[in-house]
Amino acid sequence: QVQLVESGGGLVQAGGSLRLSCAASGSIFSTNAMGWYRQAPGKQRELVAAITSGGSTNYADSVKGRFTISRDNAKKMVYLQMNSLKPEDTAVYYCKSTTVWGKGTLVTVSS
């Protein structure tokens, strides 16, 4: 069973950057696709970025060119580098692996 713990959220001004981290425990991490999702107040949770075990990535159109997902299988970590942040990126960001969710980390972007 994989367990996930996110960190790195916080308050940042528009145009700034943050790097989110997701620490995973479990023996099958390296074979799992991983994803970052977000949920803004009053909105549905949405996929932000995903990465396969082989490193292939895909992104929501709203973050393409600004966010980068990466993983370190040896450390069982997944990262989300977020640049050129906008107020509309404000949300709780969750890490996901198969059916397992982390508890989330809050990102607030001020205008």
C-alpha positions in Angstrom: 0.0 0.0 0.0 1.4 3.4 -1.0 1.1 6.4 1.3 1.6 9.9 0.1 2.6 13.1 1.9 2.7 16.5 0.1 4.7 19.5 1.2 5.9 22.8 -0.2 2.7 24.8 -0.4 2.5 28.4 0.8 1.7 32.0 -0.1 3.4 33.5 -3.1 2.8 36.6 -5.2 1.7 36.3 -8.8 4.6 35.7 -11.0 6.4 33.8 -8.3 7.4 30.1 -8.1 6.9 27.2 -5.7 8.1 23.6 -5.7 5.8 21.0 -4.3 7.1 17.6 -3.2 5.3 14.3 -2.6 7.0 11.7 -0.5 5.7 8.2 -1.1 6.1 5.0 1.0 5.5 1.6 -0.4 7.3 -1.0 -2.3 5.8 -0.5 -5.8 6.3 3.3 -6.2 8.6 2.9 -9.2 6.0 1.1 -11.2 3.2 3.5 -10.6 2.1 6.5 -12.6 1.9 9.6 -10.4 -0.3 12.7 -10.6 -0.7 16.1 -9.2 -4.3 17.3 -8.8 -5.8 20.5 -7.4 -9.1 21.7 -6.0 -10.0 25.3 -5.8 -12.8 26.5 -3.5 -16.1 25.7 -5.0 -14.6 23.8 -7.9 -14.1 20.1 -8.7 -10.7 18.5 -8.3 -8.8 18.5 -11.6 -5.7 16.9 -13.0 -2.7 19.3 -13.2 0.1 17.0 -14.3 0.9 13.3 -14.5 4.0 11.2 -15.0 4.3 7.6 -15.9 6.9 5.2 -14.4 9.0 5.7 -17.5 8.9 9.5 -17.2 6.3 10.4 -19.9 4.4 13.5 -18.8 1.1 15.3 -19.6 -0.3 18.6 -18.4 -3.5 20.4 -18.1 -3.7 23.1 -20.8 -3.9 25.8 -18.1 -0.4 25.0 -16.8 1.5 23.9 -19.9 4.8 25.8 -20.1 4.6 26.9 -16.5 4.6 23.7 -14.4 6.9 20.8 -14.6 6.3 17.4 -13.0 9.3 15.1 -12.2 10.0 12.0 -10.2 12.9 10.4 -8.4 12.2 6.7 -8.1 15.3 6.1 -5.9 14.0 8.6 -3.3 10.3 7.8 -3.9 9.6 11.4 -4.6 7.4 13.3 -7.1 7.8 17.0 -7.6 5.8 19.8 -9.2 7.8 22.9 -10.1 5.4 25.8 -10.6 6.6 29.0 -12.2 4.8 32.2 -13.3 2.1 31.5 -10.8 -1.3 33.2 -11.2 -4.1 33.9 -8.7 -6.2 31.2 -10.5 -3.6 28.6 -9.5 -4.8 29.0 -5.9 -5.9 25.6 -4.7 -5.2 22.7 -2.5 -2.8 20.5 -4.4 -2.9 16.7 -4.0 -0.6 13.9 -5.0 -2.1 10.7 -6.3 -0.9 7.2 -7.1 -3.4 4.7 -8.5 -6.3 5.0 -5.9 -4.2 6.6 -3.1 -4.4 10.3 -2.3 -2.3 12.5 -0.1 -3.9 15.0 2.2 -2.9 18.0 0.1 -0.9 21.2 0.5 -2.4 24.6 0.1 -1.1 27.0 -2.5 -2.2 30.6 -2.4 -1.2 33.1 -5.1 -1.9 36.7 -4.3 -2.4 39.3 -7.0 
